[in-house]
Amino acid sequence: MNATDLFLLNCEEVRRRSMMVWKAIPENMLHWKPDKDALTCAETIRHLLQGEFLFHQVLVGRSGKALIGLHNPFEGREFQSVDEEIAFAQPYREQFLAYIKSIDINDLNSVQIDLKDEGGYIRPLGDMLLRIPYHEAIHTGQLLNYMRTMGVARPQIWD
């Protein structure tokens, strides 16, 4: 297994487990949030799907400046259902995974992604490729906690 295979496996495993959680949230609880300042379950799912799209654009452009003037297909879209959100995001996900497959292994350390203006850091491409599924995993854990707080049965994601 090479580095590209590992990045892809990590992305696929995190998403597979995330989807188990997303789909286990009862439809009538998708707009629940623990407090007025938190994201709802639906907003968290949208945040992750949209975030992957935006991260992909940043990686391609090698900078947060790639987002300036970018048409964001997620903006203004009303959340309908988990399945519809996943279906809508799927073409963008496939583009992201195709991008990972196209990366030259030497670029993982040599290409720098500049988010200094947005988040205060510059990181190698390989580091950023690990941060994207990590971000999703963290929010998936957050949703599991939401489910515990709501008193909703949580899926067994540790297979």
N, C-alpha and C positions, 0 to 999 in steps of 0.2 A: 504494500500500500504506500503510495507516495503522498506528498503534502497536499496536493489538490484533492485526492481521494479522501483524506482526513477532514479537510475543510468541508467538503460536500457531505460527508457522513455526519459531521457535527451539525450542520444546518438542517439536514433531513431529520435527524433524531430529535433535535430540539423542536422542530415544527410538528413532527408526529405527536409528540407528547403534549405540546401546546394545544393542538387541535382536540386531543382527548379531553383536555380541561375545558376549552371553549365550548365544545359541544355538550358538555355535562351541565353547563349553567342553564337552569330552567329559563325558558323564554320570558316569563313574567319577572325574572330577576335581573335581566340584562341591563336595566337602567338603575340598579341598586348601587349605592356607594356608601362607604362607612362614615363619611362626614362631608360637609358642604364643600370642602376644598379638594376632595379626592376626585379621581376619574371614576366614572361608572364602569361596570364590566364591559359594556359595549364600547365605550370610549377607549378603554385599555386595549381591546382587541384591534380596534381601528388604529390606535397609536402604533401597535406593533407592525401591522401590515403596511401602513403608510411609511413607518420608519424604515422598513427594509427597502422600500422603493427609494426613499430619499438618501439613505446610506449608499445605495448602489450608484446613484447619480454623483454623490460626493467622491466615491472611489474612482469612477470613470474620469471625472474632472480633476481628481487629485486634490480637491480643495472644497471647502464650504462655499466658495464663490460660484461653484457649479449650480447652486440652488437659486442664484439671482435670476429672476425672470423665467424660471422653470415652470412649465405647466404641470401642476400637481393634480393628477386625475382623482385623487381622494378628496380634495377640497370641495366643500359644498355638497357632497354626497350624503344623503341621509342613510343612517344605519337601518337595514331591513331585517336581516337575520344573520346568524353566524355563517350558515351555508352560503348565503349570497355574498357576504363579505369575502369569504375564502375564494369563491368562484371569480369574483371581480378582481381580486389580487393575483390570481394564478398566472395570468400572462406575464405580469411584472416579476413574479417569483421565478418563472422559467427563464426570463431574461437575466436575472441576477445569477442564477445557477449556471447559465451558459457563460456569463462573464467569468465566474470563478474557474470554469473549465478552460477558459482561454488564457489565463494568466501564466506567464513564463515563471518558472520556479525561482529564477534569479531576481525577479521583481519583488518577491515577498519581503526582502530586506532592503533592496535598493530604492524602491519607489516610496516616497514619503507623502503622506496625506496630511495636508495642512488645514487644521481646524482652529488655528490660533485665534482668529477673530471670533469664532463661534463658541469655542469651549476652552480655549487656552492651551491647546496641545498640538504637537506634530508627532505622528506615529508612522511606523513602517506599515505598508500594505498588509503584511501578514498579521500584524497586531490588530489592525482594524477588522480583518476578516474574522478574527476570534471575538471581537467586541460585539459584533452584530448578533450572533446567536446567544451570546451571554446576556445581552440586553433583553432579548426575548425570554430567556430562561428566568431571569429575575422577575419579570412581570408575570410570567406564568405562576411562579411561586406566590406572587402577590394575589393573583386570582384564586389560587387554592386557599389562601388565608381569607379572602373575601367569602369564599364558599363555606369555610368553617364558621365564620362569624354569622353568616346567614342561616346556618343550620342545614345546609344543603349537603347531600352525599357527594363526596369527592371521588373522582376516578382513581384507580390504581395505575399510576403512570410508570412504576418501577418494575417493568417486565424484564 
